[in-house]
Structure formats: C-alpha cells, structure tokens
Amino acid sequence: MSGDVRPYFLLAAAPGIVAVLWFLGAMWFREAVQRDLRERGCEPLHIWWIPLAYWATGWWNRMPFRVIYKDAQGRLHKACCCVYQELMGSPFGPRRVEWLKDELRDFIDV
C-alpha cells in the first residue's frame, strides 16, 4: 500500500472498528439481561438490542433492550430494560439491569 493511501484507509477503517466494539459490548450487556431473568426464575425467549432507543434514559451510558420472557408461572411478558455499569465501578464488575416497562401478554406480536 502506498504512503498516500494509508491514512485514508485508516480513517475509513476506524468507524468499522468502533461499530464492531460497540456490538460486542452490547452482546456482553445482553448476557446481564439473561442472568437477571434467570436469577428471578424466568426463561428468556427473545432479547433484542435497540441501539439509540428513544425511551432509554441516558442512552450515552446505557444499553437498551426489548425482551420477551416467560415468568416462573409460564406467563408471557414483553419488557423494556436498560443495562448499565456503575460510574466508578470496575469495567469487569457487575452490570445492572433497570427494567423500564414490563407488560403481561396473552400472546406476543413480535
């Protein structure tokens, strides 16, 4: 690669690298949602990452998700949550799940 093209290639690759790291971070936070549901005795059915969701408070430091799960009694729920880490906590420490909306449904319209 010639010296003239290399800086442009690096500038073009940077957003792609950031996007991949953002996606991997979201998948790591998705595991926190699954862990929280299993600790409550629920079965996660679908967990969608919703980047830049309008309903997520403080979207710059929280990862929003939409979740469909079964509770311990077998009822279906459709919920919205955000996952975050403590500001002064360890980057490898526990991730917190804040449930914003949780609706009991007879059926789920995906």
Residue pairs with C-beta under 8 A, 6 or more apart in sequence:
1 9
22 51
25 63
26 49
26 51
26 63
27 49
28 95
29 49
29 63
29 65
29 83
29 95
30 47
30 49
30 63
30 65
30 83
32 83
32 94
32 95
32 96
32 97
33 44
33 47
33 65
33 67
33 81
33 83
33 97
34 44
34 47
36 97
37 43
37 44
37 67
37 69
38 44
40 71
40 72
41 71
41 72
42 69
42 70
42 71
42 72
42 77
43 69
43 70
44 67
44 68
44 69
45 68
45 69
45 70
45 76
46 66
46 67
46 68
46 110
47 65
47 66
47 67
47 68
48 65
48 66
48 67
49 63
49 64
49 65
50 56
50 64
50 65
50 66
51 64
52 59
53 59
53 64
53 80
55 64
55 80
55 100
55 101
56 62
56 64
56 82
56 100
57 82
57 100
58 82
58 84
61 84
61 85
61 87
62 82
62 83
62 84
62 98
63 82
63 83
63 84
64 80
64 81
64 82
65 80
65 81
65 82
65 83
66 78
66 79
66 80
67 77
67 78
67 79
67 80
67 81
68 76
68 77
68 78
68 79
68 108
68 110
69 76
69 77
69 79
70 76
70 77
71 77
75 104
76 104
76 105
76 106
76 107
76 108
77 102
77 103
77 104
77 105
78 102
78 103
78 105
78 108
79 99
79 100
79 101
79 102
79 103
80 99
80 100
80 101
80 102
81 97
81 98
81 99
81 100
82 97
82 98
82 100
83 95
83 96
83 97
83 98
84 95
84 96
84 98
85 91
85 93
85 94
85 95
85 96
86 93
86 96
